[in-house]
Amino acid sequence: MEQITKYIIIIASLMTVKLTVTESKNDTKVKLDRIYYHSPIFINVCDISDRRAKVHCYCDSNKQKSATTADCWVFSGGITEDDPIWPSFSSQPQIEHLMFNVRSDDALTFVPAKAIVRLDRLKHVSIQFGTIRRIAPYAFTNSSSIRQIILKSNKITTLERHSFAQMMMLSNLSLEDNQISELRTDVFFNLPNLHVLHLSNNNISLIHEGCFKHLNNLMELRLDNNYISVITREMFEGLENLSRLNLRNNKLAMIGNLAFSESWSLKELLIDNNAIEYISDRAFSGLTQLRKLTLSGNKLTTFYEDILEDIRGLVVLDLRDNLLQTMSYETIRPVVENDKSVSAVVYLDGNPLNCNCRLSWVYVLRNETKHSNLRSALEKISCITDESNDRLSSQEDIENENQNVLSDDTYDYYDKNEDYNAKVKTSKAKKLIDIPLETLPCPKEIMQTIVETYGHPVQNEIRLKAFSSVGRIAPHLIVIIMLAMF
């Protein structure tokens, strides 16, 4: 009986062990099912059928691992950097062109680095209309394949140190139409092939010295439509290969000595529509390769003869819509006598130039030039006459200087700082070439100099002196002037 009892106990024990193992196995199965349920599900980003998905990509091929272009649309907010959609970009590793278009505010607030890092052949990245306030360090994961980045209209305010760094193939970077106010040093770091940098239409007012020092091969820099009020040579340190610099529509009031000397390869310098009143006579020193200089829409009242002395290759000089009251031939000589020029041109229309014999060179140059662009620009020049003393000088007028000679003092009423006065004066403007050359009045100081130098002058001598204030006029032009005045 005892032995039977032992067998019963042993059998009961074995049944208990089997049940425990079974339950344990069942528990394991439940746990495995739960883990599998929560694991990320990789999808083909070019073939997303779920309409509730926050990102939809339209590709040149829906077949997995075959698309080279993906145009992705982000439709609603709430997507995070850890969303499973980003690792799923590994389903299309051949993508070379990737674009994100954001359809609503705050739908995309970061650079999707977890998608970019999986695309080894990616060359072009574009993100538009996002709300990416800050570009973090190494935001593009040091990609060695990306050549172009466009981050237009993303409300970016801050570029962190090394935001764009170690991207060896990057050649074109656009950050236009954002809200960047400051450019710090080492934002653009170790970008040996960057050729074009666009920073237009931001709020930039401060550029740290050495900000571009790592961009030795940059060829075009656009800083137009910002709030830059001061420029120094240190700002452009390292830009020795820069060919085109656009500073239009900023707040510049003056240009000091050697301001652009660090960028000695400049061919185009565009500084239109600022508030420039003064340019140092050495402002453009060192720019021996400059071909185009535009300064229209500023507040220049004078443009000194020596300003262009070092720029012997200049082809285009644009001084339209300033406050210039006179312009000598000596000032523009480096442009119009440029031997390398195929079609040099100087624009002066829109200035309140005084109608007097200082502008005699315009007639001569217009008749002499073979360049249609220059001739057309000279024909548009207008000048201002004094309605109260608009008397044509003659031999008899010269003998009575106090009564009939116009002096610069006549125009003291003109306030260069008032737009209204500028409009009033411009309304009195006449086309210069519509005024007979021999009727242009001469200021008192020109006649006085002639009298002191030559004795009693004749009208032709006065106009010749006005044409070349330092006596360096070309001989063939002298002949033309003399013939024009008889």
C-alpha positions in Angstrom: 0.0 0.0 0.0 2.9 2.3 0.8 4.4 1.6 -2.5 1.2 2.4 -4.4 1.0 5.7 -2.5 4.5 6.6 -3.6 3.7 5.9 -7.3 0.6 8.1 -7.1 2.7 10.9 -5.6 5.3 10.6 -8.3 2.7 10.6 -11.1 1.0 13.6 -9.6 4.4 15.4 -9.4 5.2 14.7 -13.1 1.8 16.0 -14.2 2.5 19.3 -12.3 5.8 19.7 -13.9 4.4 19.2 -17.4 1.6 21.7 -16.7 4.2 24.3 -15.5 6.3 23.8 -18.6 3.3 24.2 -20.8 2.2 27.4 -19.1 5.7 28.7 -19.4 5.7 27.9 -23.1 2.4 29.6 -23.5 3.8 32.7 -21.6 6.8 32.8 -23.9 4.5 32.6 -26.9 2.4 35.5 -25.6 5.5 37.6 -25.0 6.9 36.9 -28.5 3.6 37.9 -30.0 3.6 41.2 -28.1 7.2 42.0 -29.2 6.4 41.3 -32.8 3.4 43.4 -32.7 5.3 46.5 -31.5 8.3 46.1 -33.8 8.7 48.8 -36.7 7.1 47.8 -40.0 9.3 48.9 -42.9 7.4 50.1 -46.0 8.1 51.2 -49.5 8.1 55.0 -49.2 7.3 55.3 -52.9 4.2 53.1 -52.5 2.3 54.3 -49.4 -1.4 53.4 -49.7 -2.5 54.5 -46.2 -4.3 57.8 -46.6 -3.8 58.6 -42.9 0.0 58.6 -43.4 1.6 62.0 -42.7 4.1 61.7 -45.6 3.4 60.7 -49.1 6.2 60.4 -51.7 5.7 60.4 -55.5 8.6 58.8 -57.2 9.8 58.1 -60.7 9.4 54.4 -59.9 7.3 52.6 -57.3 9.3 49.5 -57.5 11.3 48.9 -54.4 15.0 49.9 -54.6 14.6 51.4 -58.1 13.5 55.1 -57.6 16.0 57.9 -58.2 13.7 60.9 -57.6 11.2 61.3 -54.7 8.9 64.3 -54.3 7.5 63.9 -50.8 4.6 65.9 -49.3 4.1 66.4 -45.5 0.4 67.0 -45.0 -0.1 67.3 -41.2 1.7 68.1 -38.0 2.9 65.9 -35.2 5.5 63.9 -37.1 8.6 63.3 -35.0 12.3 62.5 -35.6 11.6 58.9 -34.4 8.7 58.2 -36.7 9.1 54.8 -38.5 8.7 56.6 -41.9 12.3 57.8 -41.8 14.1 54.4 -41.6 11.8 53.2 -44.3 13.7 55.4 -46.8 16.1 52.5 -46.9 13.5 50.8 -49.2 14.7 53.2 -51.9 18.5 53.5 -51.6 19.0 54.7 -55.2 17.3 58.1 -54.6 19.4 61.0 -55.8 16.9 63.8 -55.8 14.8 64.2 -52.6 12.3 67.0 -52.1 10.0 67.7 -49.1 7.1 70.1 -49.6 5.3 71.0 -46.4 1.6 71.7 -46.6 0.9 73.1 -43.1 2.6 75.0 -40.3 4.6 72.9 -37.9 4.2 69.8 -40.0 8.0 69.5 -40.3 10.1 71.2 -37.7 13.5 69.4 -38.3 15.8 68.2 -41.0 14.9 64.5 -41.5 18.5 63.2 -40.9 17.3 59.6 -40.3 16.0 59.5 -43.8 19.0 61.2 -45.4 21.6 59.0 -43.7 20.1 56.0 -45.5 20.6 57.4 -49.0 24.2 56.9 -50.0 23.6 58.2 -53.5 21.7 61.3 -52.6 22.8 64.4 -54.5 20.0 67.0 -54.2 17.9 67.8 -51.1 15.2 70.4 -51.0 12.9 71.3 -48.1 10.4 74.1 -48.6 7.8 75.8 -46.4 8.6 73.9 -43.2 9.0 75.4 -39.7 12.6 74.5 -39.1 13.7 77.2 -36.6 17.1 75.9 -36.0 19.7 74.0 -38.1 21.6 71.7 -35.6 25.3 70.8 -35.9 25.9 68.2 -38.6 22.2 68.3 -39.6 22.9 66.6 -42.8 25.0 63.8 -41.2 28.3 64.7 -43.0 26.9 63.3 -46.2 29.7 62.7 -48.7 27.4 62.6 -51.7 25.1 65.6 -51.4 25.9 68.4 -53.9 22.9 70.7 -53.5 20.8 71.7 -50.5 17.8 74.1 -50.8 16.2 75.2 -47.6 13.9 77.9 -48.9 11.1 79.4 -46.8 11.5 77.4 -43.6 11.4 80.1 -41.0 15.0 79.4 -40.0 16.3 81.8 -37.4 19.5 80.1 -36.1 22.4 78.4 -37.8 24.4 76.5 -35.2 28.2 76.0 -35.3 28.9 73.3 -37.9 25.4 73.3 -39.2 26.9 72.7 -42.6 30.2 70.9 -42.1 32.3 68.1 -43.6 30.2 67.9 -46.8 33.0 67.4 -49.3 30.8 67.4 -52.4 28.4 70.2 -51.5 28.5 72.9 -54.3 25.3 74.8 -53.9 23.6 75.9 -50.7 20.4 78.1 -50.6 19.0 79.5 -47.4 16.9 82.3 -48.9 13.6 83.5 -47.7 14.1 82.6 -44.0 14.5 84.7 -40.8 18.3 84.4 -40.1 19.6 87.5 -38.4 23.2 86.5 -37.7 26.0 84.7 -39.4 28.4 83.2 -36.9 31.9 81.8 -37.5 32.3 78.0 -38.3 28.7 77.6 -39.5 30.1 76.8 -43.0 33.0 74.5 -42.1 35.2 72.4 -44.3 33.1 72.8 -47.5 35.9 72.7 -50.1 33.6 72.5 -53.1 31.0 75.0 -52.2 30.6 77.4 -55.2 27.2 79.1 -54.6 25.8 80.4 -51.3 22.4 82.1 -51.3 21.3 84.0 -48.2 18.9 86.5 -49.8 15.7 87.7 -48.1 16.6 87.1 -44.5 17.0 89.4 -41.5 20.8 89.4 -41.5 22.3 92.4 -39.8 25.4 91.0 -38.2 28.1 89.0 -40.0 31.0 87.9 -37.8 34.5 88.4 -39.0 35.8 85.2 -40.6 32.4 83.8 -41.1 33.3 82.7 -44.7 36.9 81.9 -44.1 36.5 78.2 -44.9 34.9 78.8 -48.2 38.0 79.3 -50.3 36.3 78.1 -53.5 33.1 80.1 -53.2 32.3 81.9 -56.5 28.9 83.5 -55.8 27.6 85.0 -52.6 24.1 86.5 -52.4 23.3 88.7 -49.4 20.7 90.9 -51.0 17.5 92.0 -49.3 18.9 91.9 -45.7 19.7 94.5 -43.1 23.4 94.8 -43.4 24.6 98.3 -42.4 28.4 97.8 -42.1 30.9 95.9 -44.2 34.6 95.4 -43.4 37.3 93.5 -45.2 37.4 90.9 -42.4 33.9 89.9 -43.2 35.0 88.5 -46.5 38.2 86.8 -45.4 38.9 83.6 -47.2 36.8 84.5 -50.3 39.8 84.9 -52.6 37.9 83.1 -55.5 34.6 85.0 -55.1 33.5 86.2 -58.6 30.0 87.7 -57.8 28.9 89.5 -54.7 25.3 90.7 -54.4 24.6 93.3 -51.6 21.5 94.9 -53.1 18.7 96.2 -50.9 20.5 96.4 -47.6 21.2 99.3 -45.2 24.7 100.3 -46.2 25.5 104.0 -45.7 29.2 104.1 -46.6 32.0 102.0 -48.1 35.4 102.4 -46.5 38.9 101.8 -47.6 39.8 98.3 -48.9 36.3 97.0 -48.0 36.5 94.2 -50.7 40.3 93.7 -50.9 40.0 90.1 -49.5 38.0 89.2 -52.6 40.4 90.2 -55.3 38.9 87.9 -57.9 35.5 89.8 -57.9 34.1 90.4 -61.4 30.6 91.6 -60.4 29.9 93.8 -57.4 26.2 94.7 -57.0 25.4 97.3 -54.3 22.2 98.9 -55.6 19.4 100.3 -53.5 21.2 100.9 -50.2 21.6 104.3 -48.5 25.2 104.9 -49.5 26.2 108.6 -49.2 30.0 108.2 -49.1 32.5 106.0 -50.9 36.2 106.2 -49.9 38.6 106.8 -52.8 40.2 103.4 -52.0 37.0 101.5 -51.4 37.6 99.3 -54.5 41.3 99.1 -54.4 42.6 95.6 -55.3 39.7 94.7 -57.5 41.7 94.5 -60.7 39.4 91.9 -62.3 36.2 93.8 -61.6 34.0 94.1 -64.7 30.7 95.2 -63.4 29.9 97.7 -60.6 26.3 98.8 -59.9 25.5 101.5 -57.3 22.1 102.6 -58.5 19.4 103.8 -56.1 21.7 105.2 -53.4 22.3 108.7 -52.0 25.6 109.6 -53.6 26.1 113.3 -54.1 29.7 113.0 -55.4 31.8 110.3 -57.1 35.5 111.1 -56.9 37.8 110.9 -59.9 40.2 108.4 -58.2 37.6 105.9 -57.1 37.9 103.8 -60.2 41.6 104.4 -60.6 42.5 100.7 -59.8 39.7 99.2 -61.8 41.0 99.3 -65.3 38.9 96.3 -66.6 35.5 97.8 -65.7 32.9 97.3 -68.4 29.7 98.3 -66.7 29.3 101.2 -64.2 25.7 101.9 -63.0 25.1 105.1 -61.1 21.5 105.6 -61.9 19.0 107.2 -59.5 21.5 108.8 -57.1 21.9 112.5 -56.1 24.9 113.4 -58.3 24.9 117.0 -59.5 27.9 116.6 -61.8 30.2 114.0 -63.4 33.5 114.5 -65.0 35.0 112.6 -67.9 38.0 111.8 -65.8 35.9 109.8 -63.4 34.4 107.5 -66.0 37.5 107.4 -68.2 38.7 103.9 -66.9 35.4 102.5 -68.2 35.0 104.1 -71.6 38.7 103.8 -72.5 38.9 100.2 -71.5 40.9 98.5 -74.3 39.5 95.1 -73.3 35.9 96.2 -73.4 33.7 95.0 -76.3 30.8 97.2 -75.2 31.5 99.4 -72.2 28.6 101.4 -70.7 28.0 104.0 -68.0 24.5 104.7 -66.7 23.8 108.1 -65.2 20.1 108.8 -65.8 17.9 109.6 -62.8 20.5 112.0 -61.2 19.8 115.7 -60.7 22.8 116.7 -62.8 23.3 120.4 -63.3 22.9 121.6 -66.9 26.3 123.2 -67.5 29.4 122.8 -69.6 30.9 120.2 -67.2 28.7 117.7 -69.1 30.2 118.7 -72.5 32.0 115.3 -72.7 28.6 113.5 -73.0 28.0 115.1 -76.4 31.4 114.2 -77.7 31.4 110.6 -76.3 27.9 110.0 -77.7 29.0 111.0 -81.2 32.3 109.2 -81.0 31.4 105.8 -79.5 30.7 102.8 -81.7 28.9 101.0 -78.8 25.1 101.1 -79.1 24.6 100.4 -75.3 26.8 103.3 -74.3 25.2 105.7 -76.8 21.7 104.7 -75.6 22.8 105.2 -72.0 24.2 108.7 -72.8 21.1 109.7 -74.6 19.0 109.0 -71.5 21.0 111.4 -69.3 18.9 114.4 -68.1 19.9 117.5 -66.3 18.3 120.3 -64.2 18.1 123.9 -65.2 17.4 126.8 -62.9 14.1 128.3 -64.1 14.9 131.7 -62.5 18.3 132.0 -64.2 18.1 129.8 -67.2 20.2 132.1 -69.4 22.5 130.8 -72.1 26.0 132.0 -71.8 27.7 133.7 -74.7 30.8 135.9 -75.3 28.9 138.9 -74.0 27.8 137.0 -70.9 31.4 136.1 -70.0 32.3 139.8 -69.8 29.6 140.3 -67.2 30.1 137.3 -64.9 28.1 138.5 -62.0 24.9 138.8 -63.9 24.8 135.9 -66.3 27.0 133.0 -65.1 25.4 130.1 -63.3 27.2 129.0 -60.1 26.7 125.8 -58.1 25.3 128.0 -55.3 22.1 128.4 -57.4 21.1 124.9 -56.3 21.4 125.3 -52.5 17.6 124.9 -52.2 17.9 121.2 -53.1 17.8 119.0 -50.0 19.5 115.7 -50.8 17.8 114.0 -47.9 14.3 114.8 -48.9 12.6 112.5 -51.5 10.0 115.1 -52.2 12.6 117.7 -53.2 14.3 115.0 -55.4 11.0 114.5 -57.3 10.5 118.3 -57.7 14.0 118.7 -59.1 13.6 115.7 -61.4 10.4 117.1 -62.7 12.4 120.0 -64.1 14.9 117.7 -65.8 15.6 118.0 -69.5 17.3 115.6 -71.8 20.8 116.8 -72.0 21.3 116.0 -75.7 18.2 118.1 -76.5 20.0 121.2 -75.3 22.5 122.6 -77.9 26.0 122.2 -76.7 27.0 125.8 -77.4 24.2 127.0 -75.1 25.3 125.2 -71.9 26.2 127.8 -69.2 29.6 127.5 -67.4 30.0 127.8 -63.6 32.0 130.8 -62.4 35.0 128.7 -61.1 35.6 127.2 -64.5 35.7 130.6 -66.2 37.9 132.0 -63.5 40.4 129.2 -63.9 40.4 129.8 -67.7 41.0 133.5 -67.2 43.9 132.9 -64.8 45.5 130.3 -67.1 44.9 131.7 -70.6 44.0 135.3 -70.1 40.8 136.6 -71.7 39.0 133.3 -72.7 36.7 132.5 -75.6 33.7 130.3 -75.2 35.4 127.2 -76.7 38.2 127.4 -74.2 35.8 127.4 -71.3 34.0 124.3 -72.5 37.2 122.5 -73.2 38.4 123.3 -69.6 35.1 122.0 -68.3 35.4 118.8 -70.3 38.9 118.0 -68.8 39.4 119.6 -65.5 42.9 118.2 -65.1 44.0 118.8 -68.7 44.3 115.1 -69.6 41.8 114.9 -72.4 42.6 112.6 -75.4 43.9 114.6 -78.5 41.2 113.2 -80.8 38.5 114.2 -78.4 39.9 117.8 -78.3 39.4 118.1 -82.0 35.9 116.8 -81.8 35.0 119.3 -79.1 36.4 122.2 -80.9 34.6 121.3 -84.1 31.3 120.8 -82.1 31.5 124.3 -80.6 31.9 126.3 -83.9 
